[in-house]
């Protein structure tokens, strides 16, 4: 059994620990999504009670920025949730922990920090951002 197999599939921690780590990441992301959605709804609600003209309202630009910022964070959290769901699917298929570019094992340290990672460090460094 190689390092990849033992760290992801059955050795110390193994498959069950990897699945639990991904599920914990999913729960954390869902909580972050709920909090951000609540913040966004609050901003929209508060903005509905005041002047609608952001351009001439002294607080308008900061309100518009805050709304756009939270909307961006919501988008990023939704994207991350999709990444985690795809990681769970890869785990079920037996592809989790393999670089999608070079098919080499993704180092366990990278998976610990970025459980939904799809590429090894070398391939990620060479990929355009």
ROMIFI-25206 format. One line per field, with one value per atom (N, C-alpha, C): atom name; z, y, x; chain. Coordinates in Angstrom, 3 decimals. Layout:
<sites>
nukol: c(CA,...)
c3: c(Z,...)
c2: c(Y,...)
c1: c(X,...)
drenkol: c(A,...)
</sites>
This chain:
<sites>
nukol: c(N,CA,C,N,CA,C,N,CA,C,N,CA,C,N,CA,C,N,CA,C,N,CA,C,N,CA,C,N,CA,C,N,CA,C,N,CA,C,N,CA,C,N,CA,C,N,CA,C,N,CA,C,N,CA,C,N,CA,C,N,CA,C,N,CA,C,N,CA,C,N,CA,C,N,CA,C,N,CA,C,N,CA,C,N,CA,C,N,CA,C,N,CA,C,N,CA,C,N,CA,C,N,CA,C,N,CA,C,N,CA,C,N,CA,C,N,CA,C,N,CA,C,N,CA,C,N,CA,C,N,CA,C,N,CA,C,N,CA,C,N,CA,C,N,CA,C,N,CA,C,N,CA,C,N,CA,C,N,CA,C,N,CA,C,N,CA,C,N,CA,C,N,CA,C,N,CA,C,N,CA,C,N,CA,C,N,CA,C,N,CA,C,N,CA,C,N,CA,C,N,CA,C,N,CA,C,N,CA,C,N,CA,C,N,CA,C,N,CA,C,N,CA,C,N,CA,C,N,CA,C,N,CA,C,N,CA,C,N,CA,C,N,CA,C,N,CA,C,N,CA,C,N,CA,C,N,CA,C,N,CA,C,N,CA,C,N,CA,C,N,CA,C,N,CA,C,N,CA,C,N,CA,C,N,CA,C,N,CA,C,N,CA,C,N,CA,C,N,CA,C,N,CA,C,N,CA,C,N,CA,C,N,CA,C,N,CA,C,N,CA,C,N,CA,C,N,CA,C,N,CA,C,N,CA,C,N,CA,C,N,CA,C,N,CA,C,N,CA,C,N,CA,C,N,CA,C,N,CA,C,N,CA,C,N,CA,C,N,CA,C,N,CA,C,N,CA,C,N,CA,C,N,CA,C,N,CA,C,N,CA,C,N,CA,C,N,CA,C,N,CA,C,N,CA,C,N,CA,C,N,CA,C,N,CA,C,N,CA,C,N,CA,C,N,CA,C,N,CA,C,N,CA,C,N,CA,C,N,CA,C,N,CA,C,N,CA,C,N,CA,C)
c3: c(0.000,0.000,0.000,-0.948,-1.022,-0.069,-0.014,0.909,0.630,-0.667,-1.062,-0.537,-0.790,-0.366,1.140,1.861,3.309,3.931,3.367,3.993,3.667,2.520,2.132,2.259,1.959,1.846,3.036,3.893,4.912,6.010,5.872,6.905,8.022,8.654,9.742,9.270,9.874,9.450,8.417,7.306,6.262,5.661,4.942,4.184,5.079,6.196,7.087,7.630,7.998,8.516,7.424,6.203,5.081,4.806,4.794,4.573,5.677,6.919,8.028,7.917,7.502,7.339,6.254,5.142,4.074,4.522,5.272,5.767,6.765,7.585,8.516,7.742,6.690,5.831,5.186,4.797,4.186,5.206,6.425,7.471,7.776,7.863,8.131,7.014,5.787,4.646,4.624,4.943,5.015,6.094,7.237,8.312,7.861,7.178,6.666,5.647,4.783,3.800,4.481,5.504,6.221,6.871,7.492,8.134,7.103,5.995,4.944,4.327,4.119,3.562,4.508,5.797,6.792,6.745,6.650,6.532,5.278,4.163,2.900,2.987,3.522,3.667,4.551,5.617,6.502,5.795,4.964,4.209,3.240,2.528,1.564,2.285,3.400,4.164,4.697,5.265,5.790,4.672,3.521,2.390,1.848,1.950,1.467,2.307,3.538,4.428,4.262,3.500,3.310,1.838,1.525,0.150,-0.798,-1.967,-2.952,-3.842,-3.810,-4.670,-4.056,-4.332,-3.776,-4.166,-5.367,-5.888,-5.079,-4.604,-3.883,-2.378,-1.912,-0.481,0.077,1.117,1.662,2.133,2.556,2.986,1.846,0.718,-0.391,-0.927,-1.118,-1.698,-0.761,0.544,1.471,1.573,1.480,1.506,0.257,-0.890,-2.146,-2.098,-1.566,-1.446,-0.524,0.609,1.584,0.974,0.268,-0.377,-1.424,-2.244,-3.274,-2.640,-1.560,-0.875,-0.310,0.365,0.943,-0.168,-1.275,-2.407,-2.979,-3.051,-3.538,-2.595,-1.295,-0.316,-0.405,-0.640,-0.824,-2.038,-3.140,-4.351,-4.092,-3.398,-3.099,-2.200,-1.220,-0.319,-1.086,-1.997,-2.806,-3.684,-4.291,-5.111,-4.273,-3.063,-2.192,-1.815,-1.557,-1.233,-2.407,-3.626,-4.805,-4.906,-4.596,-4.622,-3.608,-2.425,-1.390,-1.822,-2.418,-2.900,-3.983,-4.873,-5.901,-5.269,-4.205,-3.504,-2.883,-2.307,-1.742,-2.840,-4.009,-5.134,-5.560,-5.615,-5.969,-4.933,-3.671,-2.611,-2.829,-3.150,-3.382,-4.603,-5.634,-6.849,-6.688,-5.636,-5.434,-6.095,-6.566,-7.228,-6.302,-5.093,-4.188,-3.878,-3.886,-3.541,-4.719,-5.909,-7.132,-7.895,-8.368,-9.150,-10.462,-10.778,-12.014,-13.244,-13.053,-14.186,-14.486,-13.477,-13.716,-13.173,-12.432,-11.843,-10.717,-10.284,-9.143,-7.854,-6.746,-5.467,-5.042,-4.499,-3.898,-2.498,-2.114,-0.784,0.332,1.335,2.438,3.122,3.224,3.841,3.071,1.749,0.926,1.129,1.182,1.388,2.783,3.747,5.102,5.112,4.378,4.334,3.360,2.232,1.193,0.847,1.655,1.462,0.101,-0.567,-1.868,-3.025,-2.737,-3.781,-4.878,-6.125,-7.264,-7.952,-7.531,-8.158,-7.096,-7.483,-6.602,-6.619,-5.737,-5.627,-6.938,-7.532,-8.773,-9.880,-10.087,-11.143,-10.815,-9.543,-9.148,-9.375,-9.135,-9.326,-10.799,-11.684,-13.104,-13.774,-13.060,-13.634,-13.623,-14.691,-14.685,-13.681,-13.076,-12.077,-12.676)
c2: c(-1.175,0.000,1.235,2.180,3.363,4.449,5.563,6.656,7.199,7.324,7.825,6.913,5.629,4.679,4.653,4.657,4.544,5.811,6.964,8.203,8.506,8.055,8.381,7.197,6.001,4.878,3.944,3.901,2.892,2.887,3.657,3.690,4.610,5.263,6.175,7.213,7.237,8.168,7.522,7.150,6.432,7.128,6.349,6.819,7.481,6.862,7.415,8.781,8.929,10.215,11.277,10.889,11.833,12.274,11.328,11.656,12.604,12.326,13.174,14.574,14.656,15.967,16.767,16.108,16.783,17.169,16.294,16.618,17.774,17.829,18.946,20.243,20.165,21.338,21.785,20.818,21.133,21.823,21.286,21.895,23.317,23.503,24.828,25.806,25.344,26.203,26.517,25.537,25.795,26.822,26.744,27.728,29.118,29.175,30.462,31.023,30.163,30.601,31.171,30.497,30.963,32.321,32.493,33.767,34.877,34.584,35.590,35.957,34.950,35.228,36.113,35.856,36.685,38.119,38.261,39.598,40.303,39.580,40.170,40.601,39.726,40.065,41.293,41.391,42.549,43.836,43.765,44.943,45.381,44.424,44.730,45.311,44.702,45.167,46.577,46.816,48.151,49.180,48.776,49.693,50.018,49.081,49.303,50.356,50.553,51.506,52.931,53.101,54.434,54.816,55.927,56.420,55.359,55.285,54.295,54.827,56.117,56.777,56.678,55.573,55.367,56.470,56.996,57.974,59.266,59.703,60.971,60.823,59.616,59.353,59.269,60.052,60.004,58.603,57.802,56.436,55.435,55.904,55.008,54.230,54.898,54.190,53.112,53.397,52.368,51.225,51.550,50.503,49.636,50.286,49.536,48.654,49.202,48.417,47.226,47.476,46.396,45.299,45.702,44.731,43.917,44.584,43.896,42.978,43.445,42.639,41.355,41.475,40.289,39.371,39.945,39.124,38.337,38.964,38.282,37.150,37.405,36.363,35.204,35.522,34.473,33.613,34.247,33.502,32.581,33.102,32.291,31.111,31.337,30.248,29.192,29.633,28.668,27.845,28.521,27.815,26.786,27.187,26.263,25.060,25.290,24.178,23.195,23.713,22.843,22.078,22.737,22.073,20.930,21.163,20.127,18.969,19.280,18.213,17.380,18.050,17.300,16.448,16.959,16.178,14.923,15.069,13.906,12.888,13.376,12.472,11.748,12.487,11.846,10.794,11.089,10.124,8.838,8.980,7.803,7.004,7.707,7.030,6.434,6.861,6.392,7.276,8.466,9.394,10.496,10.550,11.634,11.550,12.712,12.754,12.552,12.440,12.324,13.632,14.118,15.351,15.126,16.015,15.889,16.191,16.883,17.233,16.140,15.700,14.751,13.347,13.180,11.906,11.409,12.215,11.853,12.139,11.509,11.791,13.247,13.827,15.162,14.955,15.698,15.494,15.640,14.756,14.815,16.180,16.871,18.198,19.186,19.097,19.990,19.654,18.375,17.968,18.351,18.378,18.785,20.263,21.079,22.523,22.851,22.144,22.372,21.039,20.598,19.262,19.049,20.127,19.991,20.170,20.207,20.417,19.364,19.820,18.907,18.737,19.534,19.450,19.412,18.825,18.829,20.236,20.482,21.801,22.180,21.240,21.523,21.952,21.224,21.557,22.839,23.034,24.258,25.490,25.347,26.477,26.839,25.861,26.111,26.526,26.398,26.730,28.235,28.776,30.203,30.482,31.661,32.027,32.850)
c1: c(0.857,0.000,0.900,0.677,1.524,1.025,1.788,1.432,0.033,-0.300,-1.611,-2.713,-2.574,-3.594,-3.755,-2.647,-2.767,-3.318,-2.991,-3.458,-4.906,-5.401,-6.765,-7.701,-7.226,-8.144,-8.212,-7.219,-7.403,-6.380,-5.341,-4.325,-4.758,-3.791,-4.121,-5.131,-6.257,-7.305,-8.197,-7.616,-8.314,-9.508,-10.272,-11.426,-12.473,-12.794,-13.826,-13.410,-12.152,-11.676,-11.688,-11.332,-11.357,-12.787,-13.711,-15.122,-15.616,-15.263,-15.704,-15.110,-13.846,-13.217,-13.947,-14.299,-15.029,-16.440,-17.090,-18.435,-18.385,-17.336,-17.173,-16.944,-16.159,-15.928,-17.239,-18.055,-19.355,-20.270,-20.315,-21.156,-20.690,-19.393,-18.828,-19.196,-19.113,-19.445,-20.934,-21.770,-23.211,-23.529,-22.856,-23.058,-22.631,-21.474,-20.994,-21.976,-22.518,-23.514,-24.756,-25.233,-26.428,-26.173,-25.016,-24.687,-24.558,-23.887,-23.738,-25.086,-25.933,-27.259,-28.060,-27.948,-28.626,-28.093,-26.769,-26.174,-26.677,-26.685,-27.124,-28.587,-29.424,-30.849,-31.029,-30.232,-30.301,-29.909,-28.876,-28.441,-29.537,-30.104,-31.157,-32.378,-32.737,-33.895,-33.663,-32.500,-32.190,-32.153,-31.645,-31.567,-32.956,-33.889,-35.251,-35.970,-35.520,-36.173,-35.664,-34.600,-34.017,-34.065,-33.458,-33.446,-32.887,-33.484,-33.083,-31.953,-31.712,-30.736,-29.346,-28.628,-27.286,-26.319,-26.474,-25.515,-25.507,-26.660,-26.747,-26.885,-27.021,-27.107,-25.688,-25.364,-24.004,-23.598,-24.542,-24.250,-24.419,-24.915,-25.240,-24.061,-22.944,-21.810,-21.283,-21.267,-20.796,-21.808,-23.099,-24.121,-24.016,-23.827,-23.693,-22.439,-21.339,-20.108,-20.324,-20.951,-21.183,-22.052,-23.090,-23.982,-23.203,-22.405,-21.620,-20.574,-19.971,-18.951,-19.561,-20.683,-21.334,-21.832,-22.330,-22.776,-21.604,-20.442,-19.242,-18.838,-18.883,-18.562,-19.550,-20.826,-21.841,-21.500,-21.131,-20.773,-19.587,-18.570,-17.391,-17.750,-18.617,-19.023,-19.821,-20.699,-21.456,-20.519,-19.547,-18.564,-17.796,-17.414,-16.664,-17.523,-18.796,-19.694,-19.750,-19.819,-19.810,-18.489,-17.370,-16.064,-16.013,-16.558,-16.571,-17.464,-18.615,-19.495,-18.809,-18.066,-17.328,-16.227,-15.597,-14.570,-15.193,-16.375,-17.074,-17.398,-17.793,-18.061,-16.786,-15.657,-14.383,-14.009,-14.274,-13.975,-14.768,-16.043,-16.891,-16.431,-15.941,-15.461,-14.074,-13.363,-11.998,-10.954,-11.348,-10.422,-9.921,-10.424,-10.033,-8.546,-7.895,-6.477,-5.549,-6.100,-5.303,-5.420,-4.291,-4.263,-5.012,-5.943,-6.696,-5.846,-4.719,-3.864,-2.843,-2.090,-0.992,-1.277,-2.382,-2.818,-1.923,-0.963,-0.114,-0.884,-0.483,-1.148,-0.947,-1.985,-1.898,-1.341,-0.297,0.281,-0.762,-0.712,-1.678,-1.730,-0.598,-0.600,-1.456,-1.422,-2.254,-3.734,-4.046,-5.443,-5.931,-5.020,-5.399,-5.806,-5.049,-5.313,-6.440,-6.471,-7.480,-8.136,-9.089,-9.661,-10.324,-10.721,-11.371,-10.393,-9.085,-8.081,-8.213,-8.045,-8.127,-6.776,-5.789,-4.468,-3.384,-2.254,-1.088,-0.479,0.457,1.071,1.762,2.491,3.228,2.276,1.199,0.243,-0.523,-0.841,-1.540,-0.659,0.633,1.559,1.681,1.531,1.647,0.348,-0.757,-2.059,-2.289,-2.896,-3.221,-4.315,-4.275,-5.284,-6.361)
drenkol: c(A,A,A,A,A,A,A,A,A,A,A,A,A,A,A,A,A,A,A,A,A,A,A,A,A,A,A,A,A,A,A,A,A,A,A,A,A,A,A,A,A,A,A,A,A,A,A,A,A,A,A,A,A,A,A,A,A,A,A,A,A,A,A,A,A,A,A,A,A,A,A,A,A,A,A,A,A,A,A,A,A,A,A,A,A,A,A,A,A,A,A,A,A,A,A,A,A,A,A,A,A,A,A,A,A,A,A,A,A,A,A,A,A,A,A,A,A,A,A,A,A,A,A,A,A,A,A,A,A,A,A,A,A,A,A,A,A,A,A,A,A,A,A,A,A,A,A,A,A,A,A,A,A,A,A,A,A,A,A,A,A,A,A,A,A,A,A,A,A,A,A,A,A,A,A,A,A,A,A,A,A,A,A,A,A,A,A,A,A,A,A,A,A,A,A,A,A,A,A,A,A,A,A,A,A,A,A,A,A,A,A,A,A,A,A,A,A,A,A,A,A,A,A,A,A,A,A,A,A,A,A,A,A,A,A,A,A,A,A,A,A,A,A,A,A,A,A,A,A,A,A,A,A,A,A,A,A,A,A,A,A,A,A,A,A,A,A,A,A,A,A,A,A,A,A,A,A,A,A,A,A,A,A,A,A,A,A,A,A,A,A,A,A,A,A,A,A,A,A,A,A,A,A,A,A,A,A,A,A,A,A,A,A,A,A,A,A,A,A,A,A,A,A,A,A,A,A,A,A,A,A,A,A,A,A,A,A,A,A,A,A,A,A,A,A,A,A,A,A,A,A,A,A,A,A,A,A,A,A,A,A,A,A,A,A,A,A,A,A,A,A,A,A,A,A,A,A,A,A,A,A,A,A,A,A,A,A)
</sites>
